[in-house]
C-alpha cells in the first residue's frame, strides 16, 4: 500500500480522498481498515468520501473521519443531507511522531 511507503519515508499525515459507494455494513469494514492502517503505521489518517447520488444507482454515504494512531478522533455524518460537511480535529504532531 502507498501509505506504508509514505509512512516509512517519514510522512506523518496521510490523506485518502475516496469515492466509496454505500453497501450494507460497509462503514464497519471501512472503519476497521482505516483504524488498522493508522494503528500500524502511526500518524494522522484523513479520510474523505463523496456524499450523495451519482444520478444513477449508486449512493455515496460520506462519513469523513480523522484517525490518529489508530483512534478515531472525529467523524462526519453518514447519509448527511448537507451539500458540504466539514470534519475537523486538533492533532498534536508530537503524538504522531
Secondary structure, 3 states (H helix, E strand, C coil): CHHHHHHHCCCCEEEEEECCECCCCHHHHHHHHHHHHHHHHCCEEEEEECEEECCCCCEEEECCEEEECCEEEEECCECCCCCCCCCCCCCCHHHHC
